[in-house]
Amino acid sequence: MGVDLVAVTSEVLNLEALTAEISRGAPGDGAVTAFTGLVRDHNQGRRVTFLDYEAYEPLAVRALDRILDEARTLWADTRLGVHHRIGRLEIGEASIIIVAASPHRAHAFAACRYTIERVKQIVPIWKHEHFEGGEVWLEGATADPEDENAKQAAHRIACA
Amino acid sequence: MRVTVRLFARLRDLAGTGELTRDVSAPATVQTVWNALVAEMPSLVEYERTMSVAVNAEYARMAASVNDGDEVAFLPPVSGG
């Protein structure tokens, strides 16, 4: 039974399972890189108690698919997977995992970094931050998948 | 014609609901639906310049046409990851 390469889920994320899926039957691979995003206990001077993630799920899945397509176009020899968790997450829990495999480490690192940068730009998911003394919706980027400047900025960071 | 409106994150909080249905007259665009919503709930207008929109769970523009039965979503700036 395979693991989906893209998922938006309220289940605990399983990096081992995604890594195994990406790495399966690929003797030409020279590198696998992984990124795990964690819920941290502080943000902008506030003591964070937990995060509640909300998603527009069908569009979030499509946006993640699109990002993997972009990354595979930029680094044609890489294979990728990304899982984003939603719902209530405690401090220290993983909110996102990304795995990239390639014959070459530079491509695996870059594709992984590109993916997280693009997630923050265009995936319709929001953090509702609960902190000591209140709560706030975090708002980052205005999502526009066609924005070439944003895409290039993510590419530059990935190759830095 | 009738459309389903989806609101997320703080937009949902401001409106007090994440999903509602509204009747708009054809021909309509996303902008038509938004204008009807803001007329009803003026506090939403602060998102007009920073939000994204989607029709039937695909990113769209304010000028995109909307048909009977469509789902129109208004999305505050995103903060995933």
gemmi code that builds the backbone of each chain (N, CA, C; Angstrom):
import gemmi

chains = {
    "A": [
        ("MET", (0.847, -1.192, 0.000), (0.000, 0.000, 0.000), (0.885, 1.246, 0.000)),
        ("GLY", (0.675, 2.109, -0.979), (1.533, 3.281, -1.121), (1.102, 4.425, -0.228)),
        ("VAL", (2.016, 5.345, -0.045), (1.741, 6.575, 0.710), (1.522, 7.680, -0.318)),
        ("ASP", (0.501, 8.512, -0.124), (0.280, 9.632, -1.046), (1.466, 10.580, -1.010)),
        ("LEU", (1.827, 11.113, -2.176), (2.941, 12.071, -2.221), (2.501, 13.441, -1.702)),
        ("VAL", (1.207, 13.722, -1.808), (0.664, 14.986, -1.306), (-0.467, 14.669, -0.340)),
        ("ALA", (-0.448, 15.326, 0.818), (-1.537, 15.105, 1.778), (-1.750, 16.347, 2.638)),
        ("VAL", (-3.013, 16.597, 2.963), (-3.404, 17.587, 3.967), (-4.239, 16.790, 4.960)),
        ("THR", (-3.751, 16.661, 6.180), (-4.323, 15.668, 7.085), (-4.309, 16.134, 8.533)),
        ("SER", (-5.279, 15.637, 9.307), (-5.258, 15.943, 10.738), (-4.501, 14.863, 11.521)),
        ("GLU", (-3.995, 13.853, 10.805), (-3.219, 12.785, 11.463), (-1.787, 13.248, 11.725)),
        ("VAL", (-1.144, 12.608, 12.716), (0.275, 12.870, 12.986), (1.085, 12.518, 11.738)),
        ("LEU", (2.050, 13.374, 11.368), (2.838, 13.162, 10.143), (3.873, 12.062, 10.358)),
        ("ASN", (4.136, 11.306, 9.289), (5.040, 10.169, 9.385), (6.168, 10.327, 8.367)),
        ("LEU", (7.265, 10.908, 8.836), (8.400, 11.198, 7.945), (9.020, 9.917, 7.402)),
        ("GLU", (9.084, 8.898, 8.265), (9.678, 7.628, 7.840), (8.914, 7.016, 6.659)),
        ("ALA", (7.594, 7.039, 6.765), (6.770, 6.439, 5.709), (6.899, 7.216, 4.398)),
        ("LEU", (6.915, 8.551, 4.486), (7.043, 9.357, 3.263), (8.432, 9.163, 2.650)),
        ("THR", (9.450, 9.123, 3.491), (10.817, 8.913, 3.002), (10.931, 7.555, 2.312)),
        ("ALA", (10.336, 6.540, 2.923), (10.391, 5.198, 2.334), (9.705, 5.193, 0.971)),
        ("GLU", (8.576, 5.897, 0.875), (7.837, 5.950, -0.392), (8.658, 6.641, -1.475)),
        ("ILE", (9.286, 7.758, -1.103), (10.076, 8.524, -2.083), (11.318, 7.736, -2.508)),
        ("SER", (11.905, 6.994, -1.576), (13.189, 6.326, -1.836), (13.029, 4.964, -2.504)),
        ("ARG", (11.815, 4.446, -2.531), (11.579, 3.074, -2.961), (12.051, 2.829, -4.400)),
        ("GLY", (12.825, 1.776, -4.582), (13.216, 1.305, -5.917), (13.919, 2.340, -6.763)),
        ("ALA", (14.843, 3.087, -6.171), (15.557, 4.116, -6.930), (17.056, 4.017, -6.682)),
        ("PRO", (17.714, 2.996, -7.268), (19.139, 2.793, -7.017), (20.017, 3.914, -7.575)),
        ("GLY", (19.450, 4.767, -8.432), (20.227, 5.883, -8.974), (20.300, 7.077, -8.045)),
        ("ASP", (19.562, 7.033, -6.942), (19.566, 8.178, -6.025), (20.899, 8.304, -5.303)),
        ("GLY", (21.358, 9.560, -5.184), (22.559, 9.825, -4.402), (22.249, 10.595, -3.140)),
        ("ALA", (21.007, 11.086, -3.019), (20.678, 11.925, -1.862), (19.185, 11.943, -1.594)),
        ("VAL", (18.844, 11.940, -0.321), (17.468, 12.207, 0.104), (17.548, 13.317, 1.133)),
        ("THR", (16.796, 14.391, 0.942), (16.748, 15.444, 1.952), (15.327, 15.515, 2.496)),
        ("ALA", (15.227, 15.950, 3.754), (13.914, 16.090, 4.383), (13.854, 17.408, 5.129)),
        ("PHE", (12.685, 18.033, 5.091), (12.433, 19.223, 5.905), (11.226, 18.934, 6.777)),
        ("THR", (11.348, 19.262, 8.066), (10.223, 19.160, 8.988), (10.004, 20.520, 9.618)),
        ("GLY", (8.801, 21.053, 9.484), (8.440, 22.293, 10.157), (7.795, 21.969, 11.493)),
        ("LEU", (8.220, 22.671, 12.562), (7.734, 22.401, 13.909), (6.966, 23.587, 14.479)),
        ("VAL", (6.065, 23.298, 15.376), (5.368, 24.346, 16.123), (6.293, 24.792, 17.253)),
        ("ARG", (6.682, 26.073, 17.247), (7.592, 26.540, 18.301), (6.835, 27.348, 19.356)),
        ("ASP", (7.504, 27.512, 20.509), (6.803, 28.066, 21.677), (6.845, 29.587, 21.762)),
        ("HIS", (7.393, 30.236, 20.733), (7.405, 31.708, 20.776), (7.269, 32.254, 19.361)),
        ("ASN", (6.686, 33.444, 19.259), (6.518, 34.097, 17.964), (6.291, 35.579, 18.205)),
        ("GLN", (7.159, 36.396, 17.628), (7.024, 37.861, 17.724), (6.807, 38.315, 19.169)),
        ("GLY", (7.617, 37.747, 20.066), (7.568, 38.166, 21.462), (6.425, 37.549, 22.266)),
        ("ARG", (5.628, 36.703, 21.638), (4.510, 36.076, 22.358), (4.888, 34.648, 22.760)),
        ("ARG", (4.354, 34.219, 23.913), (4.560, 32.832, 24.350), (3.419, 31.985, 23.796)),
        ("VAL", (3.755, 31.218, 22.768), (2.739, 30.442, 22.054), (2.381, 29.203, 22.869)),
        ("THR", (1.071, 28.924, 22.973), (0.640, 27.735, 23.730), (0.267, 26.579, 22.797)),
        ("PHE", (-0.347, 26.889, 21.664), (-0.583, 25.881, 20.613), (-1.032, 26.590, 19.337)),
        ("LEU", (-1.035, 25.871, 18.225), (-1.511, 26.413, 16.956), (-2.679, 25.579, 16.456)),
        ("ASP", (-3.640, 26.272, 15.854), (-4.742, 25.586, 15.196), (-4.632, 25.915, 13.703)),
        ("TYR", (-4.396, 24.894, 12.881), (-4.253, 25.123, 11.438), (-5.575, 24.864, 10.741)),
        ("GLU", (-5.943, 25.822, 9.871), (-7.147, 25.666, 9.060), (-6.737, 25.626, 7.585)),
        ("ALA", (-7.439, 24.841, 6.781), (-7.116, 24.748, 5.351), (-8.380, 24.795, 4.524)),
        ("TYR", (-8.252, 25.298, 3.312), (-9.272, 25.084, 2.284), (-8.769, 23.851, 1.547)),
        ("GLU", (-9.196, 22.695, 2.035), (-8.519, 21.441, 1.692), (-8.391, 21.123, 0.205)),
        ("PRO", (-9.473, 21.165, -0.569), (-9.300, 20.769, -1.978), (-8.323, 21.667, -2.724)),
        ("LEU", (-8.358, 22.969, -2.413), (-7.429, 23.885, -3.082), (-6.014, 23.730, -2.519)),
        ("ALA", (-5.902, 23.423, -1.238), (-4.574, 23.211, -0.639), (-3.884, 22.018, -1.297)),
        ("VAL", (-4.628, 20.951, -1.524), (-4.042, 19.772, -2.187), (-3.610, 20.130, -3.608)),
        ("ARG", (-4.457, 20.866, -4.319), (-4.095, 21.276, -5.685), (-2.862, 22.176, -5.694)),
        ("ALA", (-2.792, 23.081, -4.734), (-1.640, 23.995, -4.668), (-0.357, 23.213, -4.366)),
        ("LEU", (-0.449, 22.228, -3.481), (0.730, 21.399, -3.181), (1.152, 20.606, -4.424)),
        ("ASP", (0.176, 20.043, -5.140), (0.482, 19.333, -6.395), (1.203, 20.253, -7.376)),
        ("ARG", (0.693, 21.471, -7.460), (1.277, 22.439, -8.390), (2.733, 22.742, -8.025)),
        ("ILE", (2.990, 22.900, -6.716), (4.347, 23.210, -6.256), (5.297, 22.060, -6.592)),
        ("LEU", (4.849, 20.827, -6.380), (5.716, 19.684, -6.715), (5.985, 19.647, -8.219)),
        ("ASP", (4.977, 19.969, -9.034), (5.187, 20.047, -10.488), (6.238, 21.099, -10.823)),
        ("GLU", (6.131, 22.256, -10.175), (7.121, 23.324, -10.432), (8.521, 22.850, -10.070)),
        ("ALA", (8.648, 22.223, -8.911), (9.963, 21.772, -8.451), (10.529, 20.700, -9.388)),
        ("ARG", (9.657, 19.800, -9.857), (10.126, 18.741, -10.768), (10.505, 19.308, -12.128)),
        ("THR", (9.916, 20.456, -12.489), (10.311, 21.113, -13.739), (11.683, 21.764, -13.576)),
        ("LEU", (11.897, 22.363, -12.404), (13.183, 23.046, -12.156), (14.321, 22.046, -11.962)),
        ("TRP", (14.042, 20.929, -11.286), (15.061, 19.903, -11.011), (14.494, 18.574, -11.482)),
        ("ALA", (14.668, 18.325, -12.769), (13.925, 17.247, -13.434), (14.248, 15.861, -12.876)),
        ("ASP", (15.392, 15.702, -12.232), (15.761, 14.368, -11.749), (15.327, 14.134, -10.296)),
        ("THR", (14.511, 15.037, -9.719), (14.114, 14.857, -8.317), (12.716, 14.254, -8.211)),
        ("ARG", (12.489, 13.542, -7.122), (11.157, 13.059, -6.768), (10.824, 13.645, -5.400)),
        ("LEU", (9.551, 14.016, -5.212), (9.181, 14.800, -4.035), (7.873, 14.351, -3.406)),
        ("GLY", (7.767, 14.602, -2.114), (6.500, 14.419, -1.423), (6.348, 15.493, -0.360)),
        ("VAL", (5.102, 15.879, -0.074), (4.852, 16.875, 0.966), (3.531, 16.565, 1.673)),
        ("HIS", (3.593, 16.552, 2.999), (2.388, 16.349, 3.819), (2.249, 17.531, 4.787)),
        ("HIS", (1.064, 18.125, 4.833), (0.805, 19.238, 5.756), (-0.260, 18.809, 6.750)),
        ("ARG", (0.006, 19.038, 8.014), (-0.981, 18.693, 9.036), (-1.881, 19.894, 9.336)),
        ("ILE", (-3.135, 19.625, 9.690), (-4.063, 20.691, 10.079), (-4.744, 20.310, 11.395)),
        ("GLY", (-5.487, 21.269, 11.947), (-6.113, 21.048, 13.245), (-5.213, 21.567, 14.355)),
        ("ARG", (-5.506, 21.121, 15.592), (-4.725, 21.615, 16.731), (-3.388, 20.891, 16.838)),
        ("LEU", (-2.301, 21.684, 16.886), (-0.954, 21.126, 17.036), (-0.301, 21.712, 18.276)),
        ("GLU", (0.305, 20.836, 19.061), (0.981, 21.267, 20.287), (2.414, 21.692, 19.958)),
        ("ILE", (3.032, 22.395, 20.918), (4.421, 22.823, 20.765), (5.307, 21.597, 20.499)),
        ("GLY", (6.185, 21.713, 19.517), (7.106, 20.625, 19.207), (6.595, 19.639, 18.176)),
        ("GLU", (5.304, 19.710, 17.846), (4.773, 18.787, 16.833), (5.108, 19.274, 15.425)),
        ("ALA", (5.154, 18.318, 14.493), (5.476, 18.635, 13.100), (4.222, 19.095, 12.363)),
        ("SER", (4.331, 20.252, 11.705), (3.210, 20.778, 10.932), (3.349, 20.437, 9.452)),
        ("ILE", (4.583, 20.239, 8.999), (4.792, 19.918, 7.584), (6.048, 19.064, 7.441)),
        ("ILE", (5.978, 18.098, 6.519), (7.177, 17.330, 6.159), (7.321, 17.346, 4.637)),
        ("ILE", (8.560, 17.513, 4.196), (8.870, 17.514, 2.759), (10.055, 16.582, 2.553)),
        ("VAL", (9.970, 15.716, 1.566), (11.085, 14.810, 1.258), (11.415, 14.945, -0.223)),
        ("ALA", (12.702, 15.070, -0.533), (13.153, 15.151, -1.926), (14.302, 14.182, -2.136)),
        ("ALA", (14.249, 13.427, -3.228), (15.319, 12.495, -3.568), (15.816, 12.795, -4.970)),
        ("SER", (17.118, 12.618, -5.170), (17.731, 12.948, -6.458), (19.064, 12.229, -6.579)),
        ("PRO", (19.551, 12.054, -7.804), (20.922, 11.551, -7.951), (21.935, 12.514, -7.316)),
        ("HIS", (21.569, 13.795, -7.200), (22.523, 14.827, -6.763), (22.006, 15.596, -5.563)),
        ("ARG", (22.843, 15.746, -4.541), (22.394, 16.393, -3.304), (21.952, 17.832, -3.520)),
        ("ALA", (22.622, 18.544, -4.431), (22.265, 19.953, -4.637), (20.805, 20.068, -5.093)),
        ("HIS", (20.391, 19.149, -5.955), (19.017, 19.193, -6.454), (18.020, 18.826, -5.354)),
        ("ALA", (18.379, 17.836, -4.544), (17.475, 17.413, -3.463), (17.299, 18.538, -2.434)),
        ("PHE", (18.410, 19.165, -2.038), (18.323, 20.286, -1.094), (17.484, 21.418, -1.689)),
        ("ALA", (17.784, 21.781, -2.933), (17.113, 22.927, -3.556), (15.611, 22.669, -3.714)),
        ("ALA", (15.255, 21.471, -4.150), (13.835, 21.170, -4.370), (13.066, 21.210, -3.047)),
        ("CYS", (13.703, 20.734, -1.986), (13.102, 20.739, -0.653), (12.871, 22.183, -0.195)),
        ("ARG", (13.895, 23.019, -0.341), (13.787, 24.415, 0.089), (12.769, 25.177, -0.752)),
        ("TYR", (12.795, 24.931, -2.050), (11.838, 25.583, -2.947), (10.401, 25.253, -2.518)),
        ("THR", (10.182, 24.002, -2.182), (8.831, 23.560, -1.818), (8.316, 24.283, -0.572)),
        ("ILE", (9.121, 24.392, 0.469), (8.630, 25.066, 1.684), (8.419, 26.563, 1.426)),
        ("GLU", (9.302, 27.174, 0.623), (9.105, 28.602, 0.328), (7.790, 28.824, -0.425)),
        ("ARG", (7.507, 27.945, -1.392), (6.274, 28.080, -2.171), (5.024, 27.762, -1.334)),
        ("VAL", (5.160, 26.806, -0.403), (4.037, 26.507, 0.496), (3.617, 27.782, 1.217)),
        ("LYS", (4.606, 28.526, 1.702), (4.297, 29.746, 2.452), (3.718, 30.838, 1.570)),
        ("GLN", (3.935, 30.719, 0.248), (3.410, 31.733, -0.666), (1.987, 31.440, -1.150)),
        ("ILE", (1.679, 30.191, -1.459), (0.437, 29.966, -2.229), (-0.506, 28.883, -1.701)),
        ("VAL", (-0.176, 28.213, -0.612), (-1.083, 27.139, -0.160), (-2.104, 27.707, 0.835)),
        ("PRO", (-3.408, 27.532, 0.567), (-4.440, 28.123, 1.429), (-4.585, 27.378, 2.762)),
        ("ILE", (-3.615, 27.659, 3.638), (-3.616, 27.130, 5.008), (-3.269, 28.310, 5.910)),
        ("TRP", (-3.919, 28.341, 7.086), (-3.728, 29.461, 8.010), (-3.443, 28.947, 9.414)),
        ("LYS", (-2.539, 29.680, 10.107), (-2.246, 29.380, 11.512), (-3.094, 30.284, 12.402)),
        ("HIS", (-3.826, 29.660, 13.304), (-4.505, 30.418, 14.348), (-3.661, 30.234, 15.597)),
        ("GLU", (-2.922, 31.294, 15.943), (-1.965, 31.192, 17.048), (-2.646, 31.492, 18.373)),
        ("HIS", (-2.495, 30.554, 19.300), (-2.974, 30.762, 20.666), (-1.757, 31.011, 21.532)),
        ("PHE", (-1.776, 32.124, 22.251), (-0.622, 32.483, 23.077), (-1.104, 32.928, 24.448)),
        ("GLU", (-0.146, 33.129, 25.347), (-0.516, 33.553, 26.701), (-1.106, 34.948, 26.611)),
        ("GLY", (-2.415, 35.055, 26.828), (-3.074, 36.350, 26.792), (-3.945, 36.592, 25.581)),
        ("GLY", (-4.027, 35.615, 24.671), (-4.911, 35.844, 23.529), (-4.731, 34.874, 22.389)),
        ("GLU", (-5.298, 35.260, 21.245), (-5.146, 34.457, 20.029), (-5.176, 35.389, 18.827)),
        ("VAL", (-4.532, 34.952, 17.733), (-4.463, 35.797, 16.544), (-4.329, 34.914, 15.302)),
        ("TRP", (-4.990, 35.324, 14.221), (-4.782, 34.663, 12.926), (-3.517, 35.232, 12.305)),
        ("LEU", (-2.584, 34.384, 11.939), (-1.378, 34.851, 11.260), (-1.683, 34.993, 9.771)),
        ("GLU", (-1.167, 36.067, 9.189), (-1.390, 36.310, 7.769), (-0.064, 36.653, 7.120)),
        ("GLY", (0.325, 35.876, 6.132), (1.607, 36.073, 5.459), (1.425, 36.653, 4.074)),
        ("ALA", (1.473, 35.771, 3.073), (1.478, 36.206, 1.682), (0.085, 36.162, 1.074)),
        ("THR", (-0.208, 37.146, 0.201), (-1.393, 37.076, -0.639), (-1.124, 36.003, -1.691)),
        ("ALA", (-1.912, 34.942, -1.665), (-1.630, 33.792, -2.539), (-1.950, 34.119, -3.990)),
        ("ASP", (-0.933, 34.007, -4.842), (-1.129, 34.186, -6.278), (-0.172, 33.258, -7.008)),
        ("PRO", (-0.652, 32.077, -7.394), (0.248, 31.093, -8.005), (0.871, 31.565, -9.312)),
        ("GLU", (0.243, 32.565, -9.967), (0.774, 33.059, -11.253), (1.840, 34.130, -11.066)),
        ("ASP", (2.075, 34.559, -9.843), (3.028, 35.644, -9.593), (4.467, 35.166, -9.839)),
        ("GLU", (5.032, 35.581, -10.965), (6.377, 35.129, -11.360), (7.453, 35.645, -10.411)),
        ("ASN", (7.241, 36.837, -9.856), (8.235, 37.381, -8.925), (8.362, 36.510, -7.681)),
        ("ALA", (7.224, 36.042, -7.182), (7.241, 35.177, -6.004), (7.935, 33.861, -6.324)),
        ("LYS", (7.627, 33.313, -7.499), (8.230, 32.054, -7.926), (9.751, 32.200, -8.028)),
        ("GLN", (10.179, 33.311, -8.630), (11.620, 33.539, -8.777), (12.293, 33.757, -7.428)),
        ("ALA", (11.599, 34.428, -6.519), (12.162, 34.634, -5.172), (12.377, 33.281, -4.486)),
        ("ALA", (11.413, 32.388, -4.619), (11.547, 31.051, -4.026), (12.711, 30.292, -4.672)),
        ("HIS", (12.847, 30.443, -5.974), (13.933, 29.773, -6.703), (15.302, 30.304, -6.252)),
        ("ARG", (15.380, 31.610, -6.086), (16.658, 32.221, -5.650), (17.047, 31.704, -4.267)),
        ("ILE", (16.076, 31.666, -3.347), (16.353, 31.176, -1.981), (16.800, 29.707, -2.049)),
        ("ALA", (16.116, 28.931, -2.907), (16.426, 27.487, -3.013), (17.846, 27.249, -3.501)),
        ("CYS", (18.351, 28.156, -4.325), (19.682, 27.952, -4.923), (20.765, 28.747, -4.211)),
        ("ALA", (20.419, 29.439, -3.149), (21.389, 30.303, -2.462), (22.492, 29.449, -1.803)),
    ],
    "B": [
        ("MET", (-29.581, 33.469, -9.502), (-28.874, 32.209, -9.317), (-28.239, 32.176, -7.926)),
        ("ARG", (-27.943, 30.971, -7.498), (-27.485, 30.794, -6.124), (-26.027, 30.329, -6.095)),
        ("VAL", (-25.212, 30.961, -5.250), (-23.823, 30.529, -5.099), (-23.530, 30.230, -3.627)),
        ("THR", (-22.575, 29.347, -3.423), (-22.098, 29.063, -2.073), (-20.846, 29.905, -1.840)),
        ("VAL", (-20.801, 30.580, -0.720), (-19.642, 31.400, -0.373), (-18.888, 30.715, 0.755)),
        ("ARG", (-17.565, 30.569, 0.589), (-16.724, 29.991, 1.642), (-15.775, 31.068, 2.155)),
        ("LEU", (-15.649, 31.154, 3.467), (-14.765, 32.140, 4.098), (-13.830, 31.415, 5.052)),
        ("PHE", (-12.592, 31.879, 5.124), (-11.598, 31.177, 5.931), (-10.886, 32.117, 6.908)),
        ("ALA", (-10.335, 31.484, 7.953), (-9.480, 32.154, 8.940), (-10.183, 33.407, 9.485)),
        ("ARG", (-9.503, 34.553, 9.456), (-10.109, 35.732, 10.094), (-11.342, 36.223, 9.355)),
        ("LEU", (-11.382, 36.020, 8.034), (-12.596, 36.389, 7.287), (-13.801, 35.604, 7.812)),
        ("ARG", (-13.573, 34.361, 8.136), (-14.637, 33.517, 8.685), (-15.085, 34.046, 10.057)),
        ("ASP", (-14.089, 34.418, 10.878), (-14.415, 34.976, 12.198), (-15.224, 36.263, 12.072)),
        ("LEU", (-14.801, 37.137, 11.157), (-15.490, 38.419, 10.988), (-16.940, 38.200, 10.549)),
        ("ALA", (-17.145, 37.217, 9.672), (-18.485, 36.965, 9.155), (-19.319, 36.134, 10.128)),
        ("GLY", (-18.644, 35.444, 11.039), (-19.359, 34.606, 11.995), (-19.785, 33.264, 11.407)),
        ("THR", (-19.345, 32.990, 10.171), (-19.659, 31.701, 9.535), (-18.648, 31.432, 8.424)),
        ("GLY", (-18.411, 30.158, 8.158), (-17.467, 29.792, 7.103), (-18.143, 29.452, 5.787)),
        ("GLU", (-19.446, 29.337, 5.831), (-20.162, 28.950, 4.611), (-21.551, 29.541, 4.617)),
        ("LEU", (-21.917, 30.168, 3.499), (-23.268, 30.693, 3.371), (-23.677, 30.664, 1.904)),
        ("THR", (-24.948, 30.764, 1.643), (-25.408, 30.817, 0.250), (-26.049, 32.179, 0.009)),
        ("ARG", (-25.839, 32.675, -1.210), (-26.405, 33.972, -1.567), (-26.948, 33.922, -2.986)),
        ("ASP", (-28.022, 34.681, -3.206), (-28.567, 34.810, -4.561), (-27.991, 36.066, -5.198)),
        ("VAL", (-27.445, 35.909, -6.389), (-26.969, 37.069, -7.150), (-27.571, 36.969, -8.545)),
        ("SER", (-27.731, 38.128, -9.190), (-28.337, 38.067, -10.521), (-27.259, 37.877, -11.580)),
        ("ALA", (-27.588, 37.077, -12.580), (-26.670, 36.792, -13.684), (-26.703, 37.959, -14.673)),
        ("PRO", (-25.605, 38.242, -15.386), (-24.297, 37.593, -15.249), (-23.555, 38.126, -14.030)),
        ("ALA", (-22.835, 37.273, -13.357), (-22.127, 37.683, -12.139), (-20.647, 37.299, -12.222)),
        ("THR", (-19.841, 38.046, -11.503), (-18.425, 37.722, -11.366), (-18.136, 37.524, -9.880)),
        ("VAL", (-16.893, 37.153, -9.564), (-16.487, 37.050, -8.165), (-16.678, 38.404, -7.485)),
        ("GLN", (-16.387, 39.464, -8.233), (-16.547, 40.819, -7.688), (-18.005, 41.081, -7.279)),
        ("THR", (-18.947, 40.634, -8.092), (-20.379, 40.798, -7.774), (-20.704, 40.155, -6.430)),
        ("VAL", (-20.208, 38.936, -6.252), (-20.483, 38.193, -5.024), (-19.850, 38.905, -3.832)),
        ("TRP", (-18.602, 39.355, -4.021), (-17.887, 40.067, -2.956), (-18.631, 41.347, -2.572)),
        ("ASN", (-19.068, 42.110, -3.586), (-19.770, 43.366, -3.308), (-21.040, 43.123, -2.495)),
        ("ALA", (-21.757, 42.058, -2.823), (-22.982, 41.731, -2.080), (-22.654, 41.395, -0.625)),
        ("LEU", (-21.539, 40.681, -0.469), (-21.122, 40.267, 0.867), (-20.709, 41.468, 1.729)),
        ("VAL", (-19.929, 42.369, 1.111), (-19.440, 43.539, 1.838), (-20.585, 44.499, 2.175)),
        ("ALA", (-21.579, 44.560, 1.312), (-22.741, 45.413, 1.586), (-23.438, 44.939, 2.863)),
        ("GLU", (-23.402, 43.636, 3.042), (-24.040, 43.012, 4.198), (-23.151, 43.061, 5.439)),
        ("MET", (-21.836, 42.867, 5.213), (-20.873, 42.797, 6.315), (-19.690, 43.719, 6.018)),
        ("PRO", (-19.857, 45.019, 6.304), (-18.851, 46.022, 5.905), (-17.453, 45.758, 6.472)),
        ("SER", (-17.352, 45.038, 7.599), (-16.026, 44.830, 8.190), (-15.121, 43.969, 7.299)),
        ("LEU", (-15.700, 43.243, 6.355), (-14.888, 42.384, 5.489), (-14.039, 43.185, 4.504)),
        ("VAL", (-14.429, 44.433, 4.260), (-13.823, 45.202, 3.158), (-12.315, 45.391, 3.321)),
        ("GLU", (-11.824, 45.325, 4.556), (-10.378, 45.519, 4.759), (-9.548, 44.458, 4.029)),
        ("TYR", (-10.173, 43.352, 3.636), (-9.438, 42.288, 2.937), (-9.441, 42.424, 1.423)),
        ("GLU", (-10.155, 43.432, 0.918), (-10.338, 43.516, -0.534), (-9.017, 43.541, -1.300)),
        ("ARG", (-8.005, 44.203, -0.734), (-6.756, 44.326, -1.495), (-5.729, 43.242, -1.180)),
        ("THR", (-5.947, 42.466, -0.114), (-4.936, 41.471, 0.257), (-5.404, 40.028, 0.080)),
        ("MET", (-6.698, 39.837, -0.133), (-7.187, 38.453, -0.204), (-6.940, 37.846, -1.585)),
        ("SER", (-7.066, 36.506, -1.630), (-7.121, 35.778, -2.898), (-8.529, 35.210, -3.013)),
        ("VAL", (-8.893, 34.826, -4.235), (-10.219, 34.247, -4.411), (-10.117, 32.951, -5.205)),
        ("ALA", (-11.116, 32.107, -5.040), (-11.161, 30.844, -5.777), (-12.592, 30.565, -6.199)),
        ("VAL", (-12.739, 29.949, -7.352), (-14.047, 29.487, -7.817), (-13.960, 27.979, -7.987)),
        ("ASN", (-14.854, 27.266, -7.303), (-14.858, 25.799, -7.338), (-13.479, 25.218, -7.019)),
        ("ALA", (-12.858, 25.763, -5.977), (-11.569, 25.277, -5.469), (-10.438, 25.372, -6.490)),
        ("GLU", (-10.493, 26.414, -7.348), (-9.367, 26.766, -8.217), (-9.146, 28.263, -8.057)),
        ("TYR", (-7.867, 28.683, -7.923), (-7.604, 30.113, -7.825), (-8.202, 30.836, -9.025)),
        ("ALA", (-8.749, 32.019, -8.770), (-9.400, 32.799, -9.828), (-9.135, 34.283, -9.574)),
        ("ARG", (-9.608, 35.110, -10.496), (-9.503, 36.569, -10.352), (-10.879, 37.137, -10.012)),
        ("MET", (-10.874, 38.383, -9.528), (-12.145, 39.028, -9.183), (-13.068, 39.134, -10.393)),
        ("ALA", (-12.485, 39.208, -11.596), (-13.289, 39.377, -12.813), (-13.825, 38.051, -13.353)),
        ("ALA", (-13.453, 36.937, -12.733), (-13.898, 35.625, -13.227), (-15.414, 35.514, -13.127)),
        ("SER", (-16.024, 34.897, -14.126), (-17.481, 34.770, -14.085), (-17.895, 33.645, -13.141)),
        ("VAL", (-19.073, 33.820, -12.583), (-19.607, 32.877, -11.595), (-20.954, 32.376, -12.108)),
        ("ASN", (-21.154, 31.070, -12.001), (-22.395, 30.469, -12.494), (-23.207, 29.857, -11.355)),
        ("ASP", (-24.442, 29.573, -11.655), (-25.343, 28.986, -10.669), (-24.715, 27.723, -10.074)),
        ("GLY", (-24.735, 27.634, -8.768), (-24.208, 26.441, -8.095), (-22.717, 26.491, -7.791)),
        ("ASP", (-22.032, 27.536, -8.245), (-20.582, 27.631, -8.004), (-20.275, 27.866, -6.532)),
        ("GLU", (-19.070, 27.449, -6.138), (-18.555, 27.753, -4.804), (-17.482, 28.833, -4.952)),
        ("VAL", (-17.711, 29.973, -4.306), (-16.781, 31.095, -4.383), (-16.121, 31.252, -3.015)),
        ("ALA", (-14.779, 31.205, -2.997), (-14.060, 31.283, -1.720), (-13.238, 32.556, -1.643)),
        ("PHE", (-13.227, 33.163, -0.457), (-12.420, 34.354, -0.205), (-11.376, 33.997, 0.846)),
        ("LEU", (-10.092, 34.245, 0.500), (-8.976, 33.709, 1.278), (-8.061, 34.823, 1.770)),
        ("PRO", (-7.946, 35.000, 3.081), (-6.987, 35.971, 3.602), (-5.559, 35.538, 3.231)),
        ("PRO", (-4.566, 36.446, 3.371), (-3.174, 36.048, 3.130), (-2.847, 34.763, 3.897)),
        ("VAL", (-2.127, 33.865, 3.246), (-1.935, 32.517, 3.794), (-0.757, 32.471, 4.771)),
        ("SER", (-0.769, 31.477, 5.664), (0.304, 31.369, 6.661), (0.575, 29.907, 7.011)),
        ("GLY", (0.622, 29.059, 5.982), (0.906, 27.647, 6.224), (2.388, 27.401, 6.456)),
        ("GLY", (2.700, 26.118, 6.617), (4.090, 25.720, 6.801), (4.380, 25.379, 8.247)),
    ],
}
model = gemmi.Model(1)
for chain_id, residues in chains.items():
    chain = gemmi.Chain(chain_id)
    for i, (resn, *xyz) in enumerate(residues, 1):
        res = gemmi.Residue()
        res.name, res.seqid = resn, gemmi.SeqId(i, " ")
        for name, pos in zip(("N", "CA", "C"), xyz):
            atom = gemmi.Atom()
            atom.name, atom.element = name, gemmi.Element(name[0])
            atom.pos, atom.b_iso = gemmi.Position(*pos), 0.0
            res.add_atom(atom)
        chain.add_residue(res)
    model.add_chain(chain)
structure = gemmi.Structure()
structure.add_model(model)
structure.setup_entities()
